[in-house]
């Protein structure tokens, strides 16, 4: 008996998923535990394995298309089962009708004596055809149809690259209108042009989360400068040991954990009807990826040394960029850090990552003249900015945290003893 595979909910905030890749095609044999697809959620791309044995009879969501959770992702059963009837029974008559209409196109019967009128020489180029059936109906995915409507694209002029010339998301994204006599240098002559890139699941999640944070959490900002001379000397001494290489970011994460231990009211979350003061310290470290920003979490940060923190951050960052992080590796943070110093940014503020009460923004270490012992001497100054949710943290509490953080960074030995 055929089994319906539905779009799974792979993260706590996921409302829809995009099929990043199919690893099986219609007609392939599938065993329980086989990797059948990769699903892009709002946080990562996850491998999806089959729960059933059988033959892949139907693909409900094409590669690159999105579908809400619980929509029909695929159907697995015995060869020859009536897929249209299964879809109709599942409550999707429109998809069932489409399956019936496309079924004759999917079936290819060998003909022993092909007509010379339709024979094509092997060396002749094969022209891509518009995605229409003999009765004029255009085969197009729901997402592609919506994108075409938004862009004002006539589907009859689009060549489909999907199965049976079906128009899919990528065909709309890459669509280029063809006009006889068009000058290829028109853009250079002053023609306006632009590219609309549909939001990825990750970008949608970032937009929802940060919009909610900015407009619901009353942000205020505290700033402080740190003399990094001693931190520079300490890092140089630590990295002199063979096999150990730590970054300034590792030192900042460790110093933040130490300062949080002294200021537990900053290590807090807003949970709606209460403030949660966390006894454990899990620091989220913002990582830039192609589609936005992820915040993997270093668990129990205050119990780890510079080297271990550095190794964990490198591993988490690499897997974040490859979309291989598991949801639990991005959950549970009690405090967050965003460091743009490596990009030459001196000073900035960040939007709080809910439900956290604070996020620390770190600028570059800049060679700056400073006054020491009444004399102007060369110095190395780093600017910090603490974004605080005023519902959770008051100005004096945030200031005490920054003061202790500054002390740890200016006297790194305090983080060791």
C-alpha positions in Angstrom: 0.0 0.0 0.0 1.3 3.4 -0.9 2.5 5.8 1.8 2.4 9.6 1.6 5.6 11.4 2.7 4.8 14.9 3.9 7.0 18.0 4.2 8.5 17.5 7.7 8.9 20.1 10.4 12.7 20.1 10.9 13.1 23.1 13.2 10.9 24.7 15.9 10.3 27.8 13.8 9.9 26.2 10.4 6.6 26.9 8.6 7.7 25.7 5.1 10.6 24.0 3.4 12.4 24.2 0.1 13.6 21.0 -1.6 17.3 21.7 -2.2 18.0 18.4 -3.9 16.3 15.1 -4.8 18.5 12.0 -4.4 15.8 9.7 -5.9 13.7 10.0 -9.0 10.3 8.7 -9.9 10.6 4.9 -10.5 13.6 4.4 -8.2 13.4 1.7 -5.5 13.6 3.2 -2.0 14.5 1.4 1.2 13.8 2.6 4.8 16.7 4.8 5.8 17.6 5.8 2.2 18.5 9.5 1.7 15.7 10.7 -0.6 16.0 14.5 -0.4 17.7 17.5 1.2 15.3 20.1 2.7 16.2 23.7 3.2 14.7 25.0 6.4 14.8 28.5 7.9 18.1 27.5 9.7 20.0 24.9 7.7 19.8 22.3 4.9 18.8 18.9 6.4 19.1 15.4 4.9 15.7 13.7 4.8 15.6 9.9 4.9 12.7 7.6 3.9 10.6 5.9 6.5 9.2 3.4 4.0 10.2 0.7 1.6 8.9 0.7 -2.0 9.1 2.6 -5.3 9.1 6.4 -5.5 5.8 6.9 -7.4 5.3 10.7 -7.1 7.3 13.8 -6.3 5.0 16.5 -4.9 7.6 19.4 -4.6 10.1 20.0 -7.4 13.7 20.9 -6.7 13.9 24.6 -5.8 10.3 24.8 -4.9 8.8 25.5 -1.4 5.9 23.9 0.3 4.2 24.3 3.8 4.9 21.6 6.4 2.6 18.6 6.0 2.1 19.2 2.3 2.7 16.1 0.1 6.4 15.8 -0.5 6.4 12.4 -2.2 4.5 9.1 -2.4 6.2 5.7 -2.0 4.4 2.4 -2.8 4.2 -0.5 -5.2 4.8 0.0 -8.9 1.6 0.6 -10.8 -0.5 2.0 -7.9 -2.9 4.8 -8.8 -1.2 7.9 -7.6 -3.9 10.3 -8.7 -6.4 8.4 -6.5 -4.1 8.6 -3.5 -3.6 12.3 -3.9 -7.3 12.9 -4.3 -8.0 10.8 -1.2 -5.4 12.9 0.7 -7.5 16.0 0.0 -5.6 17.6 -2.9 -7.9 17.1 -6.0 -6.1 19.8 -8.0 -2.8 17.9 -7.7 -4.6 14.7 -8.5 -6.0 16.2 -11.7 -2.6 17.5 -12.6 -1.1 14.1 -12.1 -3.7 12.6 -14.4 -3.0 15.1 -17.1 0.7 14.7 -16.9 0.7 10.9 -16.7 0.4 10.3 -20.5 3.4 12.6 -21.0 5.5 10.7 -18.4 4.9 7.4 -20.1 7.2 6.8 -23.1 6.3 3.8 -25.3 8.9 2.5 -27.8 7.8 2.6 -31.4 9.5 0.1 -33.8 8.9 2.3 -36.9 9.3 6.0 -36.1 7.8 8.3 -38.7 10.4 10.0 -40.9 8.5 13.2 -40.5 9.4 13.5 -36.9 12.8 11.8 -36.9 15.7 14.1 -35.7 19.2 13.6 -37.0 21.6 12.8 -34.1 23.7 15.8 -34.8 20.8 18.3 -34.9 20.5 20.6 -32.0 17.6 20.0 -29.7 15.5 23.1 -29.1 14.0 23.7 -25.6 10.2 23.8 -25.9 7.8 26.0 -23.9 6.2 24.1 -21.1 2.8 23.5 -22.7 0.8 20.3 -23.4 -0.9 19.6 -26.7 -4.1 21.1 -25.4 -2.3 24.4 -24.5 -2.1 23.8 -20.8 1.1 25.1 -19.3 2.9 22.9 -16.7 4.3 25.2 -13.9 4.9 24.8 -10.2 2.8 27.0 -7.9 5.9 28.9 -6.7 7.1 29.6 -10.3 3.5 30.7 -11.3 3.4 33.1 -8.3 6.9 34.5 -9.2 5.9 34.9 -12.8 2.8 36.9 -11.8 4.9 39.2 -9.6 7.4 39.8 -12.3 4.8 40.2 -15.1 6.3 37.3 -17.1 4.2 35.6 -19.7 4.5 31.8 -18.9 3.9 31.0 -22.6 7.3 32.5 -23.4 9.2 30.6 -20.7 11.1 27.3 -21.4 10.7 24.8 -18.6 13.7 22.8 -17.4 11.7 20.5 -15.1 10.3 17.1 -15.8 8.1 17.2 -19.0 9.3 20.8 -19.6 7.6 21.9 -16.4 8.4 25.5 -15.4 10.1 25.6 -12.0 11.5 28.4 -9.8 14.9 28.5 -11.4 13.4 29.1 -14.9 11.7 32.2 -13.6 14.8 33.4 -11.8 16.9 33.0 -15.0 14.3 34.2 -17.4 15.6 36.5 -20.1 13.1 38.0 -22.6 14.1 37.6 -26.2 13.3 40.5 -28.5 14.3 40.6 -32.2 16.9 43.2 -32.8 17.7 43.8 -29.2 21.1 45.5 -28.8 23.3 43.5 -26.3 24.8 46.8 -25.3 21.5 48.4 -24.3 22.3 48.3 -20.6 25.5 50.2 -21.2 23.5 52.8 -23.1 21.5 53.7 -20.0 18.7 51.0 -19.8 17.7 50.4 -16.2 18.0 46.8 -15.0 17.7 44.9 -11.7 17.5 41.4 -10.4 14.9 40.2 -7.9 16.2 37.4 -5.7 13.4 35.5 -3.9 13.9 35.2 -0.2 15.4 31.9 1.1 13.9 30.2 4.1 16.8 31.4 6.2 16.4 35.0 5.0 12.7 34.9 5.8 13.4 33.6 9.3 16.1 36.3 9.9 13.6 39.0 8.8 10.8 37.7 11.0 13.0 37.3 14.1 14.9 40.6 13.9 11.9 42.6 13.0 10.1 41.2 16.0 13.1 41.9 18.2 13.7 45.5 17.0 10.1 46.5 17.4 9.1 44.6 20.5 12.3 44.9 22.6 13.1 48.4 23.9 16.8 48.5 22.9 19.4 50.8 24.5 23.1 50.8 23.9 26.2 51.1 26.2 29.6 51.7 24.7 33.1 51.4 26.1 36.7 51.4 24.8 39.2 48.8 25.8 43.0 49.0 25.8 44.1 45.8 24.0 47.9 46.1 24.6 48.0 43.4 27.2 45.6 41.2 25.2 47.9 41.5 22.2 50.9 40.5 24.3 49.1 37.6 25.9 47.8 36.2 22.6 51.3 36.4 21.1 52.7 34.5 24.1 50.0 31.8 24.0 50.4 31.3 20.2 54.1 30.8 20.7 53.4 27.3 21.9 53.4 24.8 19.1 49.9 23.6 18.1 48.0 26.4 19.8 46.6 29.3 17.8 43.9 31.5 19.3 42.2 34.6 17.9 41.2 37.8 19.6 37.6 36.7 19.1 38.4 33.6 21.2 39.7 35.8 24.0 36.6 38.1 23.8 34.3 35.1 24.0 36.1 33.8 27.1 36.2 37.2 28.7 32.5 37.6 28.1 31.8 34.3 29.8 33.9 35.4 32.8 32.1 38.7 33.0 28.7 37.0 32.7 29.6 34.8 35.7 30.2 37.9 37.7 27.1 39.6 36.3 24.4 36.9 36.2 21.6 39.4 35.5 23.0 40.0 32.0 22.9 36.3 31.4 19.1 36.4 31.1 16.2 35.9 28.7 12.9 37.6 28.2 10.2 34.9 28.1 7.1 37.0 28.0 5.7 36.7 31.5 9.0 36.4 33.4 12.8 37.0 33.2 14.8 33.8 33.1 18.2 34.1 34.8 20.3 31.3 33.5 22.8 29.6 35.7 24.6 28.1 32.7 26.5 30.2 30.2 25.9 29.4 26.5 27.4 32.1 24.2 26.1 32.4 20.6 28.7 33.6 18.1 27.3 35.3 15.0 28.6 33.7 11.7 28.1 35.3 8.3 26.9 32.9 5.6 25.8 33.5 2.0 22.2 34.0 2.8 22.5 35.9 6.0 23.5 35.3 9.6 23.6 32.2 11.8 24.3 32.1 15.6 25.8 28.8 16.6 26.2 28.3 20.3 29.3 27.4 22.4 27.8 25.5 25.3 29.1 26.0 28.9 31.6 28.6 27.6 32.9 29.6 31.0 34.2 26.1 31.7 36.4 26.1 28.5 39.8 27.5 27.8 40.9 29.7 24.9 42.0 26.8 22.7 38.9 24.7 23.2 36.6 27.8 22.5 38.6 28.5 19.4 38.3 24.9 18.0 34.6 24.9 18.6 34.0 28.2 17.0 36.0 27.2 13.9 34.1 23.9 13.6 30.7 25.5 14.1 31.5 28.3 11.6 32.6 25.9 8.9 29.5 23.8 9.3 27.3 26.9 9.4 28.7 28.0 6.0 28.1 24.5 4.6 24.6 24.4 6.0 25.4 21.4 8.0 24.6 22.7 11.5 21.9 20.8 13.4 19.1 22.9 14.9 20.1 22.1 18.5 23.5 23.7 17.8 21.8 27.0 17.2 19.5 26.9 20.2 19.8 27.6 23.9 22.2 30.6 23.8 22.0 32.9 26.8 24.1 35.7 25.4 25.4 36.6 21.9 28.5 38.2 20.3 28.8 39.8 16.9 32.4 40.7 15.8 33.0 42.8 12.7 36.5 43.8 13.6 38.0 41.6 11.0 36.2 43.7 8.3 37.7 46.9 9.6 34.5 48.1 11.3 35.3 50.3 14.3 32.0 50.7 16.0 28.4 49.4 15.5 25.4 48.2 17.3 23.5 44.9 16.9 19.9 43.8 17.1 19.3 41.5 20.1 18.9 37.8 19.3 15.7 36.9 21.2 15.0 35.7 23.8 18.4 37.0 25.0 18.5 40.2 27.0 21.8 41.4 25.4 24.2 41.1 22.5 27.8 42.4 22.4 29.1 44.2 19.3 32.9 44.1 18.8 34.8 46.5 16.5 38.4 46.3 15.2 41.5 46.8 17.2 42.9 50.1 16.0 46.3 51.7 16.6 45.4 55.0 18.3 47.4 57.6 20.3 46.4 57.3 23.9 47.3 59.1 27.2 49.2 56.9 29.7 50.9 58.4 32.8 50.3 61.9 31.5 52.0 61.2 28.1 50.6 60.6 24.6 51.9 57.2 23.5 50.9 54.6 20.8 48.0 52.4 21.9 45.6 49.7 20.6 42.0 50.5 21.2 38.9 48.3 20.6 35.4 49.6 20.9 32.6 47.5 22.4 28.9 48.2 22.3 26.3 46.3 24.4 22.7 46.2 23.1 20.3 45.7 26.0 16.7 44.9 26.2 15.5 47.3 28.8 12.8 44.9 29.9 15.6 42.6 31.1 18.7 44.7 31.8 18.9 48.2 33.3 21.7 50.6 32.5 23.7 50.1 35.7 23.6 46.3 35.3 24.8 46.5 31.7 27.5 49.0 32.7 28.8 46.7 35.4 29.1 43.9 32.9 31.0 46.0 30.4 33.4 47.3 33.2 34.2 43.7 34.2 34.6 42.7 30.5 37.0 45.5 30.0 39.0 44.5 33.1 39.3 40.9 31.9 40.5 42.0 28.4 43.0 44.5 29.8 44.3 42.0 32.3 44.0 38.6 30.5 45.7 36.8 33.4 42.5 37.2 35.4 40.8 34.8 33.0 43.3 32.1 33.7 43.5 32.2 37.5 
